[in-house]
Amino acid sequence: MQKLINLSKVIMTLSIISITLNASADGDEAGIFKRWFESKKSGISSVKFEQYNELCGSCHFSYQAGLMHGISWEKMINNLDDHFGQPVKLTEVEIRTMRRYLLDNSAGHVNDEISIKILQSLNYNPVPLRITKTPFFINKHNPEHNKLNRDSMGQCDNCHQDAQLGDYNKDEVNFPEQSQNYSNRTEYKM
């Protein structure tokens, strides 16, 4: 008798779960999206994938994947022979791994405040290959701002001390001297 009661409880619990899941799948899309947008993370998620940091961060700042749309990352991965004027040599496995990481964490796939704003700024226009060419970036980094060194613009951690952590707080920007060597990494002209 006790086994029958326990089995009934299990069946009832499974039924409740099934009804809940079906309700979500059958019309609660608005609720799902509402919860997703309400749970957005301020800033942007930091890079937690060590292989990406090693492969890409050895030459330049390890840009968070959420700073660009997946289309941009896909174009970049497909053109590694000319990565902003430099050839990038990766194995097929490394290319597949980087593609998967970048696409899974690109703007539109993550719920980060900055990623959402970058997507909104694109406004269905062609997707740029450079973060520094997105309308969001251009708006935030006013070209008339005389403290900015345009040649090192793409090296985020030059001014944003916590950029690696995904913190781009505008109130905590440190403008380095124009003549100072910003980093020991290769600087790409962005």
URDA-V849916 format. One record per residue. PHI is phi in radians with two decimals (NA if undefined). Layout:
<<PHI> <PHI>>
This chain:
<<NA> <-1.08> <-1.11> <-1.16> <-1.12> <-1.09> <-1.14> <-1.10> <-1.10> <-1.10> <-1.10> <-1.15> <-1.08> <-1.11> <-1.12> <-1.10> <-1.07> <-1.09> <-1.09> <-1.09> <-1.13> <-1.14> <-1.09> <-1.17> <-1.32> <-1.86> <2.45> <-1.67> <-1.02> <-1.04> <-1.16> <-1.10> <-1.16> <-1.06> <-1.10> <-1.10> <-1.22> <-1.21> <-1.71> <-1.07> <-1.62> <-1.21> <1.26> <-2.60> <-1.13> <-1.28> <-1.37> <-1.95> <-1.73> <-1.04> <-1.10> <-1.12> <-1.04> <-1.22> <-1.28> <-1.64> <-1.26> <-1.29> <-1.90> <-2.70> <-0.91> <-1.38> <-1.09> <-1.14> <-1.04> <-1.22> <-1.39> <-2.44> <-1.23> <-1.00> <-1.06> <-1.12> <-1.11> <-1.08> <-1.05> <-1.14> <-1.10> <-1.33> <-2.24> <-1.27> <-1.17> <-2.40> <-1.57> <0.96> <1.60> <-2.14> <-1.35> <-2.04> <-1.79> <-2.27> <-1.29> <-1.04> <-1.14> <-1.10> <-1.10> <-1.08> <-1.14> <-1.14> <-1.01> <-1.07> <-1.08> <-1.12> <-1.20> <-1.15> <-2.02> <-1.33> <-1.01> <1.80> <-1.93> <-2.09> <-1.83> <-1.87> <-0.96> <-1.16> <-1.05> <-1.11> <-1.16> <-1.10> <-1.07> <-1.08> <-1.22> <-1.19> <0.82> <1.16> <-1.45> <-0.93> <-1.52> <-1.28> <-1.54> <-2.01> <-1.03> <-1.22> <-1.80> <-1.32> <-0.97> <-1.04> <-1.09> <-1.05> <-1.13> <-1.32> <-2.01> <-0.87> <-1.08> <-1.49> <-1.22> <-1.29> <-1.47> <-1.52> <-1.58> <-1.08> <-1.24> <-1.95> <-0.98> <-1.38> <-1.65> <-0.91> <-1.31> <-1.11> <-1.92> <-1.63> <-1.07> <-1.88> <-1.05> <-1.04> <-1.51> <1.52> <-1.79> <-2.01> <-1.04> <-1.15> <-1.42> <-2.09> <-1.64> <-2.03> <-1.52> <-1.25> <-1.08> <-1.03> <-1.57> <-1.21> <-1.33> <-1.31> <-2.80> <-1.56> <-1.56> <-1.11> <-1.81> <-1.56> <-1.31> <-1.83>>
